[in-house]
Structures are given as C-alpha cells and as structure tokens.
Amino acid sequence: MLLDVLQGAEAGGFILIQDTVKCSGRGILRCFINAALKRGEDVHVLGFEASETEVCEGLDRSCVQKLHFHKGFPDPLGWMCRSSFTVDQLTSQHITKLIKDSQHVKAPVLVIDSLSLVLRHHDPVVISRRLQELRKGGDIKTIISLLHSDLHLQGVVGIVSHLASTVISVAPANNEHHAVATTTRRTKSGKVMQEEEYVNVSKDVTLSVQAKLHQHGHVRKEQNVAEADPASNLTFNLRLSEEERKAKEKVALPFVFSKEKKSALLRPTLGSGRIMYEPDANDDFDEEDPDDDLDV
C-alpha cells in the first residue's frame, strides 16, 4: 500500500509521516519528494529542521530544478533574521501567495519538514484549520508532512492525524536495515485500509517495500467491510431450524387481523355515521337562536 501512496499522491490529500526518536521518517519523506520530482511536479519544501543540502542529497539531479526550498533552518523563528521562511508564516494566505508568485502551470506539492516545530509554537487547532484551508484552496495538489509523534501529547497527534487522508507511522524492526511502516489510508468513500510493511531507504532515495505477514498470512486489514456476528460464540442458540421457522410462520398473532375479521369490521351497517344525543336534565339548553340578531 505504501508504494501505491508514493507513486500516486492524490489531489487534495494530506500525507502525514509519524516517527519517533527510535526511528526517523525523514528518509520516507525524501522518497516522496523524489517521486514527485520524477513525475514532473514542482515541490515546495518548508525546511525547518534540516538544511537544503541534507534534503537534496541523493535526489534525482535531472529534476532537482523543480525543487523550491524555503529556508527555515537553522533559524525557524526568525530571531537572527537568517531564514527566508519562519513558522509564523505557515498561513494559508502567505503560502498561497508564495505558490502563485512561482507561477506554476500545475498545482505543486507542499512538504513541511517538520510540523512538530510549528506545533510547539502554535495552537494545534489553528494549524489544523490552516492546513485544511490549504487543502481546499486548490493551489496545492498534496501536502506531505513529517511529525515527531513522541514530542506531543496524544491528543495533539490525534487532531493532526484525523485531518490526514493517509498516515504513515514508522517504527524500528528487528532487522537494523529495515523499519516497519504502518500505512493507514482513508478513501473518499469513508473506508479505512491499513497495512504493515518492512521498508528500507537506499542512498539514491529509493524506497524498498516488503509485505509483513501476520497470522494466517493476512497482510491488509480493511475496516467497516464486514460486521461482527453477535450470535457467534454463545452458550445458547439464537438461530431457528427450518422446522422451527415454518412453525413460527403459522402462529396467528393477536394483533394481526385475518381477512375475514378485517372485512367484518370494515363492512358498513345501517345507521352508521349518525350521532344520537339525548339531553340531560342538567344541560344548559337555550331554545332561542343565539344568532337571531344577525338575521336581516
């Protein structure tokens, strides 16, 4: 599944790569940059944590001219005036202007390296709202971001993850040359798919993927596809045999009328629809016409 996401990043999508101090996800982030460049797409990188040299190392040199690096490292807050882009400028208005000034023929890819530095200085709800505005604005094809999940509260990670269309969580594997990537992808129809794979990033920024088999050989999980059977694994039987089902259908229910009874109730009789009223001795009955003064 990870290769499918890598080779065809969807328009309007938000791909979030979650890593920890035990296993870095920057290699996978660079693979996404390289794949977008090879597809002929322009890529804007907001580099808050790594230099341009580190980000560009190993990328396809024939396409690197389409990479637009906005320097935020090593001064992401702009305190020393050494950055061309700061965390405070991560707004939909500023980035939209940045993209339009580049005069691209097609909507480019936006890469944020990393979102953790931004979230340390801004409200997660505000940042999520800005990311959503960028997704819906139409000026950016795809947003790809790195997030160090062990630096934030679980609630903050959950807010950003809920906004993403694809979440890739990386963790160390038993083999030191590989990592385990858990890809969770939500389709437009609402179906959620998840798959665990072994991944390795080579020096030329090529991603190798190997399926990770679980029990019974299952690799991919799909949620909301099949519902659990509530009648399974019970100490008593909730199902009917064929004979029991036929006997149940023959039982006459007290609140269900037969055709004969329904016909008898609906058949008209003499005097039907007439109201007979006998005045009582205590009734206040006035023989005079109360509206006789209206006669002309």
C-alpha positions as CSV (number, residue, x, y, z in Angstrom):
1,M,0.0,0.0,0.0
2,L,2.9,2.4,0.8
3,L,4.2,2.2,-2.8
4,D,0.7,3.0,-4.1
5,V,0.6,6.1,-2.0
6,L,4.2,7.0,-3.0
7,Q,3.6,6.6,-6.7
8,G,0.3,8.5,-7.0
9,A,-0.2,11.1,-4.3
10,E,-3.9,12.1,-4.6
11,A,-5.0,15.6,-5.3
12,G,-6.2,17.4,-2.2
13,G,-4.6,14.8,0.0
14,F,-2.7,15.2,3.2
15,I,0.0,12.6,3.9
16,L,1.3,12.6,7.4
17,I,4.5,10.7,8.3
18,Q,4.8,10.0,12.0
19,D,8.2,9.0,13.5
20,T,9.9,8.9,16.9
21,V,13.4,9.3,18.2
22,K,13.8,5.5,17.8
23,C,13.1,5.5,14.1
24,S,13.3,8.5,11.8
25,G,10.8,9.1,9.0
26,R,12.8,11.7,7.1
27,G,14.1,9.1,4.7
28,I,10.5,8.2,3.6
29,L,9.7,11.9,3.4
30,R,12.6,12.4,1.0
31,C,11.3,9.4,-1.1
32,F,8.0,11.3,-1.5
33,I,9.9,14.4,-2.6
34,N,12.0,12.3,-5.1
35,A,8.9,10.6,-6.5
36,A,7.0,13.9,-7.0
37,L,10.0,15.4,-8.8
38,K,10.2,12.3,-11.1
39,R,6.6,12.8,-12.0
40,G,7.5,16.3,-13.2
41,E,5.7,18.1,-10.3
42,D,7.0,21.2,-8.6
43,V,7.8,20.7,-4.9
44,H,8.0,23.4,-2.3
45,V,9.8,22.4,0.9
46,L,9.4,24.3,4.1
47,G,12.7,23.2,5.8
48,F,12.6,24.0,9.5
49,E,14.7,21.1,10.8
50,A,17.2,20.2,8.0
51,S,19.4,22.1,5.6
52,E,18.8,22.2,1.9
53,T,21.9,20.1,1.3
54,E,20.6,17.3,3.6
55,V,17.2,17.3,2.0
56,C,18.5,17.3,-1.6
57,E,21.2,14.6,-1.0
58,G,20.5,11.6,-3.3
59,L,17.6,13.2,-5.2
60,D,17.4,12.9,-9.0
61,R,19.6,15.6,-10.3
62,S,17.8,15.8,-13.6
63,C,14.6,17.0,-11.8
64,V,16.1,18.9,-8.8
65,Q,15.4,22.3,-10.6
66,K,11.7,21.8,-9.8
67,L,12.6,21.7,-6.0
68,H,11.9,25.0,-4.3
69,F,13.5,25.1,-0.8
70,H,12.3,27.7,1.6
71,K,15.0,28.0,4.3
72,G,13.8,27.9,7.9
73,F,16.8,26.1,9.2
74,P,18.7,26.9,11.5
75,D,16.5,29.9,12.5
76,P,12.9,28.7,12.2
77,L,11.6,31.5,14.5
78,G,13.4,34.3,12.6
79,W,15.2,35.6,15.7
80,M,18.5,36.0,13.9
81,C,17.0,37.1,10.5
82,R,18.7,34.2,8.8
83,S,15.6,32.4,7.4
84,S,13.5,33.1,4.3
85,F,10.5,31.3,5.9
86,T,9.5,31.1,9.6
87,V,6.9,29.1,11.5
88,D,4.8,32.2,11.9
89,Q,4.4,32.4,8.1
90,L,2.7,29.0,7.9
91,T,-0.7,30.5,7.0
92,S,-2.9,29.8,4.0
93,Q,-2.6,33.4,2.8
94,H,1.2,33.5,2.9
95,I,1.7,30.1,1.3
96,T,-0.9,30.7,-1.4
97,K,0.9,33.9,-2.3
98,L,4.3,32.1,-2.3
99,I,2.9,29.5,-4.7
100,K,1.2,32.0,-7.0
101,D,4.4,34.1,-7.2
102,S,6.2,31.0,-8.5
103,Q,3.8,30.9,-11.5
104,H,3.5,27.1,-11.8
105,V,1.5,25.5,-14.6
106,K,0.1,22.9,-12.3
107,A,-0.6,22.8,-8.6
108,P,2.6,21.9,-6.7
109,V,3.3,19.6,-3.8
110,L,3.9,21.2,-0.4
111,V,6.3,19.5,2.0
112,I,6.6,20.6,5.7
113,D,9.8,19.4,7.5
114,S,8.6,19.2,10.1
115,L,5.1,20.0,11.5
116,S,6.4,19.4,15.1
117,L,8.4,22.6,15.2
118,V,5.3,24.5,14.1
119,L,3.1,22.8,16.7
120,R,5.5,23.7,19.5
121,H,4.8,27.4,18.9
122,H,1.2,27.5,17.7
123,D,-2.2,26.1,18.7
124,P,-2.8,22.7,17.1
125,V,-6.4,23.6,16.3
126,V,-5.3,26.8,14.5
127,I,-2.6,24.9,12.5
128,S,-5.2,22.2,11.6
129,R,-7.5,24.9,10.3
130,R,-4.8,26.4,8.2
131,L,-3.8,23.0,6.7
132,Q,-7.5,22.4,5.9
133,E,-7.7,25.8,4.1
134,L,-4.6,24.9,2.1
135,R,-6.1,21.5,1.1
136,K,-9.4,23.1,0.0
137,G,-7.9,26.1,-1.7
138,G,-6.9,24.3,-4.9
139,D,-3.5,26.0,-5.2
140,I,-1.7,22.9,-3.7
141,K,-2.0,19.4,-5.0
142,T,-0.8,17.5,-2.0
143,I,0.5,18.3,1.5
144,I,3.2,15.9,2.9
145,S,4.5,16.5,6.4
146,L,6.7,14.9,9.0
147,L,5.5,14.7,12.6
148,H,7.6,13.6,15.6
149,S,4.8,11.9,17.5
150,D,6.8,11.3,20.7
151,L,7.2,15.1,21.2
152,H,3.5,15.8,21.5
153,L,0.5,14.8,23.6
154,Q,-1.6,12.0,22.2
155,G,-4.5,14.5,21.7
156,V,-2.4,16.7,19.5
157,V,-1.2,13.8,17.4
158,G,-4.9,12.7,17.1
159,I,-6.0,16.1,15.9
160,V,-3.5,16.2,13.1
161,S,-3.9,12.5,12.2
162,H,-7.7,13.0,11.9
163,L,-7.1,15.7,9.3
164,A,-4.8,13.5,7.2
165,S,-6.0,11.3,4.4
166,T,-3.0,8.9,4.8
167,V,-1.0,8.4,8.0
168,I,2.4,6.5,7.8
169,S,3.8,5.5,11.2
170,V,7.3,4.2,11.2
171,A,8.9,2.1,14.0
172,P,12.1,0.1,14.4
173,A,12.2,-3.5,13.2
174,N,14.2,-6.5,14.4
175,N,16.4,-6.1,11.3
176,E,18.5,-2.9,11.7
177,H,18.4,-2.3,7.9
178,H,14.7,-2.1,7.8
179,A,11.8,-0.3,9.6
180,V,8.2,-1.2,10.0
181,A,5.8,1.3,8.3
182,T,2.1,1.1,9.2
183,T,0.1,2.8,6.5
184,T,-3.5,3.9,7.3
185,R,-5.4,5.2,4.3
186,R,-8.9,6.7,4.3
187,T,-10.7,6.7,0.9
188,K,-13.2,9.3,-0.1
189,S,-16.0,6.8,0.5
190,G,-15.0,6.6,4.1
191,K,-13.4,3.1,4.0
192,V,-10.2,2.8,6.1
193,M,-7.5,0.4,5.0
194,Q,-4.3,-0.4,7.0
195,E,-1.2,-2.4,6.2
196,E,2.1,-3.1,7.8
197,E,5.2,-3.4,5.7
198,Y,9.0,-3.6,6.0
199,V,10.7,-0.6,4.4
200,N,14.2,0.4,3.5
201,V,15.5,3.7,2.0
202,S,18.6,3.4,-0.1
203,K,21.3,6.1,-0.7
204,D,19.7,7.1,-4.0
205,V,16.4,7.7,-2.2
206,T,14.7,4.6,-3.5
207,L,12.1,3.0,-1.3
208,S,12.1,-0.8,-1.0
209,V,8.9,-2.3,0.5
210,Q,8.3,-5.9,1.7
211,A,5.0,-7.2,3.0
212,K,4.8,-8.1,6.6
213,L,2.8,-11.3,7.0
214,H,0.7,-11.8,10.1
215,Q,-1.1,-14.8,11.5
216,H,-3.0,-16.9,8.8
217,G,-1.0,-15.0,6.1
218,H,-3.1,-11.9,6.2
219,V,-1.4,-8.7,5.3
220,R,-4.0,-6.0,4.7
221,K,-6.8,-5.0,7.1
222,E,-10.0,-3.3,6.0
223,Q,-12.3,-1.7,8.5
224,N,-16.0,-1.2,8.0
225,V,-16.1,-4.0,5.4
226,A,-17.6,-6.9,7.4
227,E,-19.6,-6.5,10.7
228,A,-19.0,-8.9,13.6
229,D,-21.7,-11.7,14.1
230,P,-23.3,-11.1,17.5
231,A,-24.7,-14.6,17.6
232,S,-21.4,-16.4,17.3
233,N,-19.6,-17.9,20.3
234,L,-22.7,-18.0,22.5
235,T,-23.6,-20.7,25.1
236,F,-27.1,-20.9,23.7
237,N,-28.6,-21.0,20.2
238,L,-30.3,-17.9,18.8
239,R,-30.9,-19.3,15.3
240,L,-34.0,-21.3,14.2
241,S,-34.1,-24.6,12.3
242,E,-36.2,-24.9,9.2
243,E,-39.0,-26.7,11.0
244,E,-39.0,-24.1,13.8
245,R,-39.1,-21.3,11.2
246,K,-42.2,-22.9,9.5
247,A,-44.0,-23.4,12.8
248,K,-43.3,-19.8,13.7
249,E,-44.8,-18.5,10.5
250,K,-48.1,-20.5,11.2
251,V,-48.7,-18.9,14.5
252,A,-51.6,-16.3,14.4
253,L,-50.5,-13.2,16.1
254,P,-53.2,-11.5,18.3
255,F,-52.6,-8.0,16.8
256,V,-52.8,-9.2,13.2
257,F,-56.3,-9.4,11.7
258,S,-57.3,-12.1,9.3
259,K,-59.0,-11.2,6.0
260,E,-62.4,-12.4,7.4
261,K,-62.2,-10.3,10.6
262,K,-60.9,-7.3,8.7
263,S,-63.8,-7.5,6.2
264,A,-66.4,-7.8,9.0
265,L,-65.0,-4.7,10.8
266,L,-65.0,-2.6,7.7
267,R,-68.4,-3.7,6.4
268,P,-70.9,-0.7,6.5
269,T,-74.1,-1.2,8.7
270,L,-77.4,0.7,9.0
271,G,-77.2,3.9,11.0
272,S,-73.6,4.1,10.7
273,G,-72.2,7.7,10.8
274,R,-75.3,9.0,12.8
275,I,-74.9,10.7,16.1
276,M,-77.8,10.3,18.6
277,Y,-77.8,12.7,21.6
278,E,-80.3,12.7,24.4
279,P,-80.2,15.9,26.5
280,D,-79.6,15.6,30.2
281,A,-81.7,17.3,32.9
282,N,-78.7,19.4,33.9
283,D,-77.9,20.5,30.4
284,D,-78.0,24.3,29.9
285,F,-80.1,24.4,26.7
286,D,-81.4,27.7,25.3
287,E,-84.3,27.3,22.9
288,E,-83.7,30.8,21.5
289,D,-81.5,31.2,18.5
290,P,-78.3,32.9,19.7
291,D,-77.7,34.3,16.2
292,D,-81.2,35.7,15.6
293,D,-79.9,39.2,15.8
294,L,-77.9,38.5,12.7
295,D,-80.9,38.0,10.6
296,V,-81.7,41.0,8.4
